[in-house]
Amino acid sequence: MMLGTSLVLLGIILIIAGFVLIFISGVSNSQNREKRDEYSLNSDSYHSNSSSNGGSFKSDSDKTEVRGGGLIMLGPIPIIIGSDNKSAQTLMILAIVLMVLYFLLFSR
């Protein structure tokens, strides 16, 4: 078999494997969500029965904060999307490194 044909076949196999993994994670997350919903219902009823004012309470440790960002490289041009400064700064450093690599590898 030629090298080009085997690389195309490998690419197709990797794409199919990616779709399968995404499907499996979606099914797994939906099952975990149902378990979490049952647990949260039980814990809310526990808190409402045990608190003195009759309402449920949440402590500071129950709060969560989601941070993230994305980097899109269009050739040597970066597009950076971040939800906070730290994520954006980290992605800017990554973009600079990728731009330098791009120019070193493809400037011939």
Rosetta silent file (secondary structure, phi, psi, omega in degrees, C-alpha in Angstrom):
SEQUENCE: MMLGTSLVLLGIILIIAGFVLIFISGVSNSQNREKRDEYSLNSDSYHSNSSSNGGSFKSDSDKTEVRGGGLIMLGPIPIIIGSDNKSAQTLMILAIVLMVLYFLLFSR
SCORE:     score description
SCORE:     0.000 S_00000001
   1 L     0.000  144.467 -179.477    0.000    0.000    0.000 S_00000001
   2 L   -77.231  157.126 -177.822    1.260    3.488   -0.734 S_00000001
   3 H   -63.313  -41.116 -179.782    2.120    5.890    2.052 S_00000001
   4 H   -62.493  -41.939  179.749   -0.515    8.439    0.967 S_00000001
   5 H   -65.527  -40.633  179.855   -3.281    5.848    0.968 S_00000001
   6 H   -69.342  -33.115  176.849   -2.353    4.582    4.415 S_00000001
   7 H   -68.504  -39.104  177.022   -2.278    8.157    5.796 S_00000001
   8 H   -63.904  -43.986  178.449   -5.739    8.848    4.378 S_00000001
   9 H   -61.762  -42.581  177.726   -7.025    5.603    5.887 S_00000001
  10 H   -62.694  -40.705  177.913   -5.458    6.500    9.250 S_00000001
  11 H   -62.038  -43.598  178.719   -7.094    9.940    9.113 S_00000001
  12 H   -64.077  -41.645  178.573  -10.516    8.449    8.426 S_00000001
  13 H   -63.057  -41.726  179.315  -10.103    5.965   11.275 S_00000001
  14 H   -66.078  -37.913  177.440   -9.113    8.771   13.677 S_00000001
  15 H   -64.861  -44.721  178.685  -12.128   10.871   12.661 S_00000001
  16 H   -63.666  -40.834  178.155  -14.495    7.935   13.206 S_00000001
  17 H   -63.445  -36.402  176.790  -12.838    7.203   16.568 S_00000001
  18 H   -63.705  -43.948  177.409  -13.362   10.849   17.547 S_00000001
  19 H   -62.614  -40.218  179.216  -17.070   10.669   16.736 S_00000001
  20 H   -64.352  -43.436  179.439  -17.392    7.451   18.734 S_00000001
  21 H   -64.964  -38.791  176.906  -15.643    8.999   21.756 S_00000001
  22 H   -64.019  -41.872  178.557  -17.877   12.087   21.596 S_00000001
  23 H   -62.568  -45.263 -179.105  -20.963    9.869   21.456 S_00000001
  24 H   -63.722  -41.031 -179.845  -19.776    7.768   24.415 S_00000001
  25 H   -68.010  -34.485  176.881  -19.000   10.857   26.514 S_00000001
  26 H   -64.836  -43.438  178.030  -22.432   12.315   25.738 S_00000001
  27 H   -65.247  -41.677  179.780  -24.184    9.147   26.858 S_00000001
  28 H   -64.423  -41.794  179.783  -22.002    8.954   29.962 S_00000001
  29 H   -66.580  -35.893  179.620  -22.670   12.593   30.877 S_00000001
  30 H   -68.029  -35.394  177.181  -26.428   12.173   30.522 S_00000001
  31 H   -70.144  -39.259  178.112  -26.366    9.201   32.902 S_00000001
  32 H   -67.053  -34.735  179.906  -24.200   11.130   35.388 S_00000001
  33 H   -63.991  -40.232  178.799  -26.536   14.139   35.174 S_00000001
  34 H   -63.936  -39.622  178.551  -29.502   11.988   36.208 S_00000001
  35 H   -66.670  -40.577  179.094  -27.547   10.698   39.208 S_00000001
  36 H   -65.777  -38.700  178.994  -26.495   14.236   40.159 S_00000001
  37 H   -63.288  -41.561  177.551  -30.097   15.464   39.892 S_00000001
  38 H   -63.470  -42.370 -179.985  -31.262   12.703   42.244 S_00000001
  39 H   -65.755  -42.146 -178.145  -28.471   13.535   44.694 S_00000001
  40 H   -67.416  -33.903  176.131  -29.160   17.269   44.592 S_00000001
  41 H   -64.862  -42.992  179.406  -32.853   16.680   45.280 S_00000001
  42 H   -67.016  -40.289 -178.078  -31.991   14.541   48.290 S_00000001
  43 H   -72.368  -33.238  177.606  -29.395   16.981   49.635 S_00000001
  44 H   -66.849  -40.598  179.617  -31.742   19.990   49.205 S_00000001
  45 H   -68.273  -32.790  177.478  -34.492   18.246   51.151 S_00000001
  46 H   -65.571  -45.908 -178.878  -31.958   17.346   53.850 S_00000001
  47 H   -66.094  -38.534 -177.692  -30.788   20.951   54.157 S_00000001
  48 H   -70.586  -30.556  178.477  -34.314   22.346   54.228 S_00000001
  49 H   -78.090  -29.706 -174.116  -35.339   19.934   56.984 S_00000001
  50 H   -93.009  -16.272 -178.159  -32.249   20.508   59.094 S_00000001
  51 L   -81.286  153.492 -174.143  -31.950   24.306   58.885 S_00000001
  52 L   -75.706  -29.648 -177.751  -33.573   26.442   61.502 S_00000001
  53 L   -91.944    0.394  175.447  -35.281   28.896   59.134 S_00000001
  54 L    87.403   -7.751  179.562  -36.801   26.188   56.930 S_00000001
  55 L  -106.000  160.952  177.769  -34.868   27.181   53.772 S_00000001
  56 L   -82.216  154.953 -179.867  -31.877   25.589   52.185 S_00000001
  57 L  -127.550  156.378  176.986  -28.506   27.293   52.414 S_00000001
  58 L  -128.670  133.534  178.347  -25.413   27.262   50.295 S_00000001
  59 L   -89.407  174.539  179.225  -21.936   27.816   51.582 S_00000001
  60 H   -65.794  -26.865 -179.532  -19.091   29.489   49.714 S_00000001
  61 H   -73.156  -15.456  178.363  -17.628   26.075   48.885 S_00000001
  62 H   -80.035  -16.610 -178.030  -20.759   25.226   46.837 S_00000001
  63 L   -78.651  139.438  176.955  -20.069   28.051   44.366 S_00000001
  64 L  -124.686  151.299  177.978  -18.220   27.186   41.194 S_00000001
  65 L  -130.224  127.680 -179.093  -16.617   29.417   38.612 S_00000001
  66 L  -103.966  127.287  177.420  -15.948   28.320   35.071 S_00000001
  67 L  -127.530  149.555  178.616  -13.095   29.928   33.175 S_00000001
  68 L  -176.898 -176.393 -179.972  -11.768   29.124   29.771 S_00000001
  69 E  -170.347  176.882  179.910  -10.776   30.313   26.374 S_00000001
  70 E  -145.556  152.183  179.637  -10.055   29.376   22.822 S_00000001
  71 E  -130.582  122.444  177.409   -7.369   29.953   20.238 S_00000001
  72 E  -115.138  123.046  179.413   -8.033   29.809   16.515 S_00000001
  73 E  -104.596  116.665  173.867   -5.017   29.966   14.228 S_00000001
  74 E  -104.730   86.972 -171.178   -5.705   31.103   10.652 S_00000001
  75 L    68.126 -125.849  178.550   -2.249   30.501    9.264 S_00000001
  76 L   -89.181    0.003 -174.767    0.015   32.759   11.318 S_00000001
  77 E   -96.485  120.065  179.690   -2.868   34.974   12.494 S_00000001
  78 E   -91.296  145.605  169.671   -4.297   34.138   15.945 S_00000001
  79 E  -120.429  119.505 -172.896   -7.866   34.745   17.101 S_00000001
  80 E  -114.211  131.261  177.215   -8.073   34.619   20.899 S_00000001
  81 E  -127.391  124.197 -179.381  -11.249   34.243   22.933 S_00000001
  82 E  -140.598  147.392  179.789  -11.071   34.219   26.735 S_00000001
  83 L   -87.978  -13.435  176.976  -13.535   34.501   29.599 S_00000001
  84 L  -151.201  171.059 -175.240  -11.008   36.192   31.900 S_00000001
  85 H   -64.751  -41.042 -176.665   -7.631   37.922   31.736 S_00000001
  86 H   -64.126  -42.484  178.117   -5.561   34.963   32.903 S_00000001
  87 H   -64.096  -43.532 -179.197   -6.981   32.634   30.247 S_00000001
  88 H   -64.872  -40.668  179.243   -6.501   35.246   27.536 S_00000001
  89 H   -64.741  -41.441  177.686   -2.898   35.926   28.604 S_00000001
  90 H   -62.045  -41.807  179.302   -2.066   32.221   28.583 S_00000001
  91 H   -69.391  -31.323  176.357   -3.553   31.890   25.108 S_00000001
  92 H   -65.332  -41.152  177.367   -1.600   34.939   23.906 S_00000001
  93 H   -62.892  -44.575  177.467    1.647   33.288   24.980 S_00000001
  94 H   -61.508  -40.154  179.893    0.608   30.083   23.197 S_00000001
  95 H   -64.400  -40.828  178.533   -0.299   32.089   20.079 S_00000001
  96 H   -63.383  -43.708  178.478    3.114   33.784   20.041 S_00000001
  97 H   -61.483  -44.036 -179.917    4.862   30.419   20.354 S_00000001
  98 H   -66.809  -36.180  177.742    2.755   28.966   17.544 S_00000001
  99 H   -65.119  -42.385  178.399    3.393   32.011   15.324 S_00000001
 100 H   -63.181  -44.306  177.571    7.156   31.691   15.837 S_00000001
 101 H   -61.195  -40.540  179.284    6.993   27.971   15.041 S_00000001
 102 H   -59.958  -48.408 -177.734    4.936   28.715   11.944 S_00000001
 103 H   -68.895  -32.713  177.655    7.453   31.220   10.635 S_00000001
 104 H   -69.800  -38.679 -176.538   10.411   28.957   11.435 S_00000001
 105 H   -82.435  -35.031 -171.062    8.895   25.925    9.716 S_00000001
 106 H  -113.463   14.141 -178.723    7.178   27.519    6.710 S_00000001
 107 L   -87.899    6.592 -178.270    9.345   30.539    5.857 S_00000001
 108 L   -79.243    0.000    0.000   11.418   28.614    3.294 S_00000001
